[in-house]
Amino acid sequence: MLPGFWIQGIATKVATAWIRYCFQVLGLKNLMAFAHTKNLASIRVLEKLGFQFSHQECLMGMESRVFNMGKSEFELRL
């Protein structure tokens, strides 16, 4: 996202709509998300949305944090 659009809650709103679509339309039971360890803004968005930190691993040559969320956890937040 371009810096001019940071700190407006856009990423949170878009991600919330995406999560709702995945659970309610696609019928998925669990979601997994990845964020580069240095991308603190993305990590904060994932945590704000209710994703739980699972573990850290190297993905495509970059150290990343892996997060999970189940449908039931998302529904509790609505």
Sequence and secondary structure as in RCSB ss.txt:
>XXXX:A:sequence
MLPGFWIQGIATKVATAWIRYCFQVLGLKNLMAFAHTKNLASIRVLEKLGFQFSHQECLMGMESRVFNMGKSEFE
LRL
>XXXX:A:secstr
  GGGTTSSHHHHHHHHHHHIIIIIS  SEEEEEEETT HHHHHHHHHHT EEEEEEEETTEEEEEEEEEHHHHH
HH 
